[in-house]
């Protein structure tokens, strides 16, 4: 994601405007990277669905605990 888009998403997450996160996780070994969630933002998430694929890819659907019961 281009830097401008990443900053916009970080601001939306920090402001609590993101309702769902669909995460696709793959393993790789590299020297570094960028954090998914912005610095200083703590989210309480509950994993409600996950799926592992033969390729090693993992799909995870976390739900913010504050929304549980909606």
For each residue, the residues with C-beta under 8 A, 3 or more apart:
1: 5 6 9
2: 5 6
3: 6 7
4: 7 8
5: 1 2 8 9
6: 1 2 3 9 10 34
7: 3 4 10 11
8: 4 5 11 12
9: 1 5 6 12 13 18
10: 6 7 13 14 38
11: 7 8 14 15 38
12: 8 9 15 17 18
13: 9 10 16 17 18 37 38 41 43
14: 10 11 38 40 41
15: 11 12
16: 13
17: 12 13
18: 9 12 13 21
19: 64 67
20: 61 63
21: 18 45 61 62
22: 59 61
23: 36 59 60 61 62
24: 57 58 59 60
25: 57 58 59 60
26: 56 57 58
27: 56
28:
29:
30: 33
31:
32:
33: 30
34: 6
35: 38 39
36: 23
37: 13 41 43
38: 10 11 13 14 35 41
39: 35
40: 14
41: 13 14 37 38
42:
43: 13 37 64
44: 64 65 66
45: 21 62 63 64 65
46: 62 63 64 65 68
47: 50 60 61 62 63
48: 61 62 63
49: 59 60 61
50: 47 58 59 60 61
51: 58 59
52: 56 57 58 59
53: 56 57 58 59
54:
55:
56: 26 27 52 53
57: 24 25 26 52 53
58: 24 25 26 50 51 52 53
59: 22 23 24 25 49 50 51 52 53
60: 23 24 25 47 49 50
61: 20 21 22 23 47 48 49 50
62: 21 23 45 46 47 48
63: 20 45 46 47 48 67 68
64: 19 43 44 45 46 67 68
65: 44 45 46 68
66: 44
67: 19 63 64 70
68: 46 63 64 65
69:
70: 67
